[in-house]
Amino acid sequence: MANSSSGDSVVDRIVRLISAFPQDVADLRLSELAERAGLPLTTTHRLVGQLAGHGLLETASGGTVRPGLRLWELVNRASPALALRQAAMPFMEDIQQVLNQNVNLAVLDGWEALFVERLSRRGSVANRAQVAGRMPIHISSAGLALMAHQDRALQNEYLGQFHDPYGKLTADDVRTLLADTSLQGFAQLKGVVDPDTWGIAVPVLNRRRRAVASLGVVVPLREMRLQALVPALQTAARGIARGLAEA
């Protein structure tokens, strides 16, 4: 695969290009896309044309570019998240029906929680977790539930590189959060992402008792029904785990 003068392969440049679209932004001007991807405008123009020819990107008459339907089709056709979402959806719908609040499903990707599904309704509290969106482990109940139920080596690797850009938390602080989460069997963060909300999440465990996903809710801060919320989430998480094992 031919490399650019910077040493990037064509695959590297294509990945940077496709990854440059920010969350919640449907399209970008070609110049914006080039800047975000860190590519020359001429290279961006050429690659966009080739990808659009395969339906992976779409171009509009106004000079804007957006992800194509073909990209969505290919990603969803064989995505490992598909089986997880299918197993989880009935349980997520049940929980949302009872709470009338946000319910989310996340997996661990690097040092972030990647949200693969979210259910919400009109009138529910604010929820920063978006489908295909990411949040750092230490500010997300979903992330804490996931990392607290990984093997010790991965936890130590994460804590060894941990850095809070705002300087509010140290690695020892996060270690304590993970230990509390592991002991309790659930994670909770009050008013961290949004001052008026409370995030609660439980792990979906495989046979080795490692978290393959987390199931969480975002409720008003005044909502203090842990005794009802946590058992319901844990029952749903076990149901999801059984569904994955049978898939």
Disulfide bonds with the S-S distance in Angstrom:
none
